[in-house]
């Protein structure tokens, strides 16, 4: 089942956010999909009336004015943000979700896409063929096209609590800004909130005593203040904490 919705954006001006998302979606349309990325079914500019006739979609109102439409699969399992609002998850659950989210991130980076706004609210749950909850990236309004590790990105984009220090410093940055955000997201899974940022000592973890030492070391690696010291997405998946026992 699919649904077409006019785009909504956050910190970016609406026109810029729509342009970003359209550019990224069109870039991804020609590539193989991934179970942890929202499935894109179409991307076009037109009126609501045209959307109804072209795709047979139900819209609240069929307007005649031009609108950008991104047609994706319908995800009805709620968001990661809704999950952590109920409190921290078990460490094994956090591991399983992190593997899947990082696998989706690796797919994005390998296609030359940097998300730049990875946070619990931008991960929704669908279901896989076994009927299990499957986390999927959404919202590419802040995304950019760049080769992995290429320091060519600019702009203070992202969400408070999840944005990388090099982005806040307004310096050129690369895809490893997503790795830092992933670390903040995993910390939120394990503790219910992102880590604290300290001016002198960097990121401060506040985790339950039951969280393993391997998980703490994993977070320290991802939350390095120097992006050059952070692993890439492929290296993250090889970290000891994420290995199947």
C-alpha positions as YAML, in Angstrom:
chain: A
units: angstrom
residues:
- id: 1
  name: UNK
  ca: [0.00, 0.00, 0.00]
- id: 2
  name: UNK
  ca: [1.27, 3.52, -0.69]
- id: 3
  name: UNK
  ca: [0.31, 7.06, 0.08]
- id: 4
  name: UNK
  ca: [1.37, 10.36, -1.48]
- id: 5
  name: UNK
  ca: [1.92, 13.32, 0.79]
- id: 6
  name: UNK
  ca: [3.20, 16.86, 0.13]
- id: 7
  name: UNK
  ca: [6.60, 17.23, 1.78]
- id: 8
  name: UNK
  ca: [7.15, 18.94, 5.10]
- id: 9
  name: UNK
  ca: [10.57, 20.17, 6.19]
- id: 10
  name: UNK
  ca: [12.24, 21.24, 9.40]
- id: 11
  name: UNK
  ca: [15.15, 23.64, 9.83]
- id: 12
  name: UNK
  ca: [15.83, 24.21, 6.14]
- id: 13
  name: UNK
  ca: [13.73, 26.68, 4.15]
- id: 14
  name: UNK
  ca: [10.87, 24.73, 2.60]
- id: 15
  name: UNK
  ca: [12.04, 25.18, -1.00]
- id: 16
  name: UNK
  ca: [15.58, 24.05, -0.14]
- id: 17
  name: UNK
  ca: [14.37, 21.02, 1.81]
- id: 18
  name: UNK
  ca: [12.10, 19.93, -1.03]
- id: 19
  name: UNK
  ca: [14.91, 20.42, -3.55]
- id: 20
  name: UNK
  ca: [17.28, 18.32, -1.41]
- id: 21
  name: UNK
  ca: [14.78, 15.53, -0.94]
- id: 22
  name: UNK
  ca: [13.81, 15.51, -4.60]
- id: 23
  name: UNK
  ca: [17.47, 15.36, -5.68]
- id: 24
  name: UNK
  ca: [18.29, 12.52, -3.28]
- id: 25
  name: UNK
  ca: [15.14, 10.53, -4.06]
- id: 26
  name: UNK
  ca: [15.77, 10.82, -7.80]
- id: 27
  name: UNK
  ca: [19.35, 9.69, -7.18]
- id: 28
  name: UNK
  ca: [18.13, 6.65, -5.22]
- id: 29
  name: UNK
  ca: [15.37, 5.76, -7.69]
- id: 30
  name: UNK
  ca: [17.86, 4.24, -10.10]
- id: 31
  name: UNK
  ca: [19.53, 2.05, -7.48]
- id: 32
  name: UNK
  ca: [18.61, -1.19, -5.75]
- id: 33
  name: UNK
  ca: [16.44, -0.75, -2.67]
- id: 34
  name: UNK
  ca: [17.37, -1.74, 0.88]
- id: 35
  name: UNK
  ca: [15.17, -3.20, 3.64]
- id: 36
  name: UNK
  ca: [16.23, -0.45, 6.06]
- id: 37
  name: UNK
  ca: [15.51, 2.47, 3.73]
- id: 38
  name: UNK
  ca: [11.95, 3.59, 3.05]
- id: 39
  name: UNK
  ca: [10.91, 2.26, -0.35]
- id: 40
  name: UNK
  ca: [10.45, 5.05, -2.85]
- id: 41
  name: UNK
  ca: [7.72, 4.35, -5.40]
- id: 42
  name: UNK
  ca: [7.75, 7.66, -7.25]
- id: 43
  name: UNK
  ca: [8.78, 11.31, -7.16]
- id: 44
  name: UNK
  ca: [7.14, 13.98, -9.28]
- id: 45
  name: UNK
  ca: [5.86, 17.53, -9.47]
- id: 46
  name: UNK
  ca: [2.20, 18.04, -10.27]
- id: 47
  name: UNK
  ca: [-1.20, 18.89, -8.90]
- id: 48
  name: UNK
  ca: [-3.17, 16.75, -6.51]
- id: 49
  name: UNK
  ca: [-5.58, 15.97, -9.33]
- id: 50
  name: UNK
  ca: [-2.70, 14.60, -11.42]
- id: 51
  name: UNK
  ca: [-1.54, 12.46, -8.48]
- id: 52
  name: UNK
  ca: [-4.95, 10.87, -8.15]
- id: 53
  name: UNK
  ca: [-5.23, 10.10, -11.87]
- id: 54
  name: UNK
  ca: [-1.62, 8.92, -12.30]
- id: 55
  name: UNK
  ca: [-1.26, 6.73, -9.23]
- id: 56
  name: UNK
  ca: [-4.78, 6.06, -8.03]
- id: 57
  name: UNK
  ca: [-3.97, 7.55, -4.62]
- id: 58
  name: UNK
  ca: [-6.38, 8.90, -2.06]
- id: 59
  name: UNK
  ca: [-5.61, 12.51, -1.13]
- id: 60
  name: UNK
  ca: [-7.48, 14.65, 1.42]
- id: 61
  name: UNK
  ca: [-8.00, 17.30, -1.26]
- id: 62
  name: UNK
  ca: [-7.05, 17.28, -4.91]
- id: 63
  name: UNK
  ca: [-5.51, 20.71, -5.45]
- id: 64
  name: UNK
  ca: [-4.69, 22.20, -8.82]
- id: 65
  name: UNK
  ca: [-1.56, 24.14, -7.75]
- id: 66
  name: UNK
  ca: [1.80, 22.41, -8.45]
- id: 67
  name: UNK
  ca: [3.15, 20.38, -5.53]
- id: 68
  name: UNK
  ca: [6.12, 18.02, -5.10]
- id: 69
  name: UNK
  ca: [5.00, 14.48, -4.28]
- id: 70
  name: UNK
  ca: [7.17, 11.69, -2.89]
- id: 71
  name: UNK
  ca: [5.34, 8.37, -3.03]
- id: 72
  name: UNK
  ca: [6.69, 5.82, -0.55]
- id: 73
  name: UNK
  ca: [5.62, 2.61, 1.10]
- id: 74
  name: UNK
  ca: [3.24, 3.08, 4.02]
- id: 75
  name: UNK
  ca: [4.93, 2.50, 7.40]
- id: 76
  name: UNK
  ca: [2.47, 1.98, 10.22]
- id: 77
  name: UNK
  ca: [4.67, 0.62, 13.02]
- id: 78
  name: UNK
  ca: [5.41, 3.95, 14.69]
- id: 79
  name: UNK
  ca: [8.82, 5.58, 15.13]
- id: 80
  name: UNK
  ca: [11.96, 4.84, 17.10]
- id: 81
  name: UNK
  ca: [11.25, 8.07, 18.97]
- id: 82
  name: UNK
  ca: [7.92, 6.68, 20.18]
- id: 83
  name: UNK
  ca: [9.70, 3.51, 21.28]
- id: 84
  name: UNK
  ca: [12.32, 5.26, 23.43]
- id: 85
  name: UNK
  ca: [9.75, 7.60, 24.96]
- id: 86
  name: UNK
  ca: [8.60, 4.52, 26.86]
- id: 87
  name: UNK
  ca: [12.12, 4.16, 28.28]
- id: 88
  name: UNK
  ca: [15.44, 2.47, 27.42]
- id: 89
  name: UNK
  ca: [15.34, -0.81, 25.49]
- id: 90
  name: UNK
  ca: [17.14, -4.03, 26.43]
- id: 91
  name: UNK
  ca: [20.74, -4.14, 25.22]
- id: 92
  name: UNK
  ca: [20.06, -7.09, 22.90]
- id: 93
  name: UNK
  ca: [17.19, -5.14, 21.32]
- id: 94
  name: UNK
  ca: [19.48, -2.12, 20.90]
- id: 95
  name: UNK
  ca: [22.09, -4.33, 19.20]
- id: 96
  name: UNK
  ca: [19.57, -5.78, 16.76]
- id: 97
  name: UNK
  ca: [18.17, -2.36, 15.84]
- id: 98
  name: UNK
  ca: [21.66, -0.84, 15.54]
- id: 99
  name: UNK
  ca: [22.79, -3.56, 13.12]
- id: 100
  name: UNK
  ca: [19.82, -2.88, 10.87]
- id: 101
  name: UNK
  ca: [20.08, 0.92, 11.08]
- id: 102
  name: UNK
  ca: [23.82, 0.84, 10.38]
- id: 103
  name: UNK
  ca: [23.25, -1.53, 7.46]
- id: 104
  name: UNK
  ca: [20.85, 1.04, 6.00]
- id: 105
  name: UNK
  ca: [23.41, 3.78, 6.63]
- id: 106
  name: UNK
  ca: [26.10, 1.76, 4.86]
- id: 107
  name: UNK
  ca: [23.78, 1.41, 1.86]
- id: 108
  name: UNK
  ca: [23.19, 5.18, 1.78]
- id: 109
  name: UNK
  ca: [26.89, 6.02, 2.07]
- id: 110
  name: UNK
  ca: [27.83, 3.49, -0.62]
- id: 111
  name: UNK
  ca: [25.39, 5.29, -2.95]
- id: 112
  name: UNK
  ca: [26.99, 8.66, -2.15]
- id: 113
  name: UNK
  ca: [24.20, 9.92, 0.13]
- id: 114
  name: UNK
  ca: [24.79, 11.53, 3.55]
- id: 115
  name: UNK
  ca: [21.60, 11.74, 5.63]
- id: 116
  name: UNK
  ca: [22.65, 14.59, 7.99]
- id: 117
  name: UNK
  ca: [19.62, 14.27, 10.30]
- id: 118
  name: UNK
  ca: [19.77, 10.78, 11.77]
- id: 119
  name: UNK
  ca: [17.63, 10.70, 14.94]
- id: 120
  name: UNK
  ca: [14.91, 8.48, 16.48]
- id: 121
  name: UNK
  ca: [12.13, 10.51, 14.85]
- id: 122
  name: UNK
  ca: [13.53, 9.78, 11.39]
- id: 123
  name: UNK
  ca: [13.44, 6.01, 11.79]
- id: 124
  name: UNK
  ca: [10.02, 4.41, 11.27]
- id: 125
  name: UNK
  ca: [9.02, 0.77, 11.59]
- id: 126
  name: UNK
  ca: [7.64, -1.35, 8.80]
- id: 127
  name: UNK
  ca: [7.63, -5.14, 8.79]
- id: 128
  name: UNK
  ca: [9.71, -7.75, 6.98]
- id: 129
  name: UNK
  ca: [8.57, -10.97, 5.30]
- id: 130
  name: UNK
  ca: [8.60, -12.73, 8.68]
- id: 131
  name: UNK
  ca: [6.28, -10.11, 10.13]
- id: 132
  name: UNK
  ca: [9.02, -8.67, 12.37]
- id: 133
  name: UNK
  ca: [9.47, -4.94, 12.96]
- id: 134
  name: UNK
  ca: [11.95, -3.46, 10.46]
- id: 135
  name: UNK
  ca: [13.48, 0.01, 11.10]
- id: 136
  name: UNK
  ca: [13.66, 2.24, 8.02]
- id: 137
  name: UNK
  ca: [15.23, 5.63, 7.34]
- id: 138
  name: UNK
  ca: [12.89, 8.41, 6.26]
- id: 139
  name: UNK
  ca: [13.17, 12.19, 5.65]
- id: 140
  name: UNK
  ca: [15.94, 13.14, 3.24]
- id: 141
  name: UNK
  ca: [15.24, 16.89, 3.34]
- id: 142
  name: UNK
  ca: [18.68, 17.52, 4.92]
- id: 143
  name: UNK
  ca: [20.52, 14.89, 2.87]
- id: 144
  name: UNK
  ca: [23.36, 15.63, 0.48]
- id: 145
  name: UNK
  ca: [25.20, 13.81, -2.28]
- id: 146
  name: UNK
  ca: [28.87, 13.27, -1.44]
- id: 147
  name: UNK
  ca: [31.42, 10.50, -1.69]
- id: 148
  name: UNK
  ca: [32.18, 8.67, 1.56]
- id: 149
  name: UNK
  ca: [34.86, 10.45, 3.67]
- id: 150
  name: UNK
  ca: [35.00, 13.37, 1.21]
- id: 151
  name: UNK
  ca: [35.12, 16.59, 3.25]
- id: 152
  name: UNK
  ca: [32.93, 18.57, 0.88]
- id: 153
  name: UNK
  ca: [29.79, 19.25, 2.92]
- id: 154
  name: UNK
  ca: [28.83, 22.56, 4.51]
- id: 155
  name: UNK
  ca: [25.90, 23.88, 6.51]
- id: 156
  name: UNK
  ca: [24.83, 23.62, 10.15]
- id: 157
  name: UNK
  ca: [22.09, 21.02, 9.70]
- id: 158
  name: UNK
  ca: [20.68, 18.38, 12.02]
- id: 159
  name: UNK
  ca: [18.89, 18.12, 15.34]
- id: 160
  name: UNK
  ca: [20.05, 19.26, 18.76]
- id: 161
  name: UNK
  ca: [21.49, 16.35, 20.71]
- id: 162
  name: UNK
  ca: [22.37, 14.37, 17.58]
- id: 163
  name: UNK
  ca: [24.43, 16.71, 15.39]
- id: 164
  name: UNK
  ca: [28.20, 16.16, 15.03]
- id: 165
  name: UNK
  ca: [30.68, 18.70, 16.49]
- id: 166
  name: UNK
  ca: [32.32, 19.45, 13.14]
- id: 167
  name: UNK
  ca: [28.91, 20.45, 11.76]
- id: 168
  name: UNK
  ca: [28.35, 22.84, 14.68]
- id: 169
  name: UNK
  ca: [31.85, 24.26, 14.14]
- id: 170
  name: UNK
  ca: [30.81, 25.22, 10.59]
- id: 171
  name: UNK
  ca: [33.80, 23.41, 9.08]
- id: 172
  name: UNK
  ca: [33.77, 21.21, 5.96]
- id: 173
  name: UNK
  ca: [32.64, 17.72, 6.94]
- id: 174
  name: UNK
  ca: [31.95, 14.29, 5.48]
- id: 175
  name: UNK
  ca: [29.71, 11.24, 5.84]
- id: 176
  name: UNK
  ca: [31.12, 10.52, 9.30]
- id: 177
  name: UNK
  ca: [28.76, 13.15, 10.71]
- id: 178
  name: UNK
  ca: [26.14, 10.39, 10.32]
- id: 179
  name: UNK
  ca: [28.29, 8.02, 12.41]
- id: 180
  name: UNK
  ca: [28.31, 10.50, 15.29]
- id: 181
  name: UNK
  ca: [24.52, 10.85, 15.03]
- id: 182
  name: UNK
  ca: [24.24, 7.05, 15.03]
- id: 183
  name: UNK
  ca: [26.23, 6.98, 18.29]
- id: 184
  name: UNK
  ca: [23.82, 9.50, 19.83]
- id: 185
  name: UNK
  ca: [20.87, 7.42, 18.63]
- id: 186
  name: UNK
  ca: [22.29, 4.21, 20.14]
- id: 187
  name: UNK
  ca: [22.94, 6.03, 23.42]
- id: 188
  name: UNK
  ca: [19.27, 7.08, 23.37]
- id: 189
  name: UNK
  ca: [18.20, 3.47, 22.82]
- id: 190
  name: UNK
  ca: [20.23, 2.34, 25.83]
- id: 191
  name: UNK
  ca: [19.47, 5.21, 28.22]
- id: 192
  name: UNK
  ca: [16.35, 6.97, 26.93]
- id: 193
  name: UNK
  ca: [18.21, 10.18, 26.03]
- id: 194
  name: UNK
  ca: [21.21, 11.32, 23.94]
- id: 195
  name: UNK
  ca: [24.64, 11.84, 25.57]
- id: 196
  name: UNK
  ca: [25.58, 15.19, 27.10]
- id: 197
  name: UNK
  ca: [28.04, 17.45, 25.32]
- id: 198
  name: UNK
  ca: [30.81, 18.88, 27.55]
- id: 199
  name: UNK
  ca: [32.91, 21.80, 26.29]
- id: 200
  name: UNK
  ca: [36.21, 20.43, 27.68]
- id: 201
  name: UNK
  ca: [35.93, 16.64, 27.71]
- id: 202
  name: UNK
  ca: [33.58, 15.98, 24.79]
- id: 203
  name: UNK
  ca: [30.62, 13.62, 24.94]
- id: 204
  name: UNK
  ca: [29.58, 12.30, 28.36]
- id: 205
  name: UNK
  ca: [27.74, 8.99, 28.49]
- id: 206
  name: UNK
  ca: [24.97, 8.44, 31.04]
- id: 207
  name: UNK
  ca: [24.11, 4.77, 30.80]
- id: 208
  name: UNK
  ca: [22.44, 2.30, 33.17]
- id: 209
  name: UNK
  ca: [24.91, 0.20, 35.19]
- id: 210
  name: UNK
  ca: [23.67, -2.92, 33.39]
- id: 211
  name: UNK
  ca: [25.02, -1.74, 30.01]
- id: 212
  name: UNK
  ca: [28.08, -3.79, 29.00]
- id: 213
  name: UNK
  ca: [31.63, -2.51, 28.66]
- id: 214
  name: UNK
  ca: [31.59, -3.47, 24.99]
- id: 215
  name: UNK
  ca: [28.61, -1.19, 24.41]
- id: 216
  name: UNK
  ca: [30.38, 1.67, 26.18]
- id: 217
  name: UNK
  ca: [33.50, 1.20, 24.05]
- id: 218
  name: UNK
  ca: [31.33, 1.04, 20.94]
- id: 219
  name: UNK
  ca: [29.75, 4.38, 21.81]
- id: 220
  name: UNK
  ca: [33.12, 5.98, 22.60]
- id: 221
  name: UNK
  ca: [34.31, 5.05, 19.11]
- id: 222
  name: UNK
  ca: [31.26, 6.50, 17.35]
- id: 223
  name: UNK
  ca: [31.13, 9.62, 19.54]
- id: 224
  name: UNK
  ca: [34.74, 10.68, 18.96]
- id: 225
  name: UNK
  ca: [34.92, 14.47, 18.70]
- id: 226
  name: UNK
  ca: [37.48, 14.08, 15.88]
- id: 227
  name: UNK
  ca: [35.64, 12.64, 12.87]
- id: 228
  name: UNK
  ca: [38.92, 11.18, 11.56]
- id: 229
  name: UNK
  ca: [38.92, 8.81, 14.54]
- id: 230
  name: UNK
  ca: [35.39, 7.55, 13.92]
- id: 231
  name: UNK
  ca: [34.84, 4.30, 12.02]
- id: 232
  name: UNK
  ca: [33.00, 4.25, 8.72]
- id: 233
  name: UNK
  ca: [29.67, 2.44, 8.47]
- id: 234
  name: UNK
  ca: [31.29, -0.81, 7.28]
- id: 235
  name: UNK
  ca: [33.73, -0.71, 10.21]
- id: 236
  name: UNK
  ca: [30.88, -0.03, 12.65]
- id: 237
  name: UNK
  ca: [29.23, -3.28, 11.56]
- id: 238
  name: UNK
  ca: [32.48, -5.12, 12.42]
- id: 239
  name: UNK
  ca: [32.65, -3.67, 15.95]
- id: 240
  name: UNK
  ca: [32.75, -6.41, 18.66]
- id: 241
  name: UNK
  ca: [29.52, -5.20, 20.30]
- id: 242
  name: UNK
  ca: [27.49, -5.84, 17.14]
- id: 243
  name: UNK
  ca: [28.68, -9.39, 16.51]
- id: 244
  name: UNK
  ca: [26.19, -12.24, 16.86]
- id: 245
  name: UNK
  ca: [26.86, -14.37, 19.93]
...
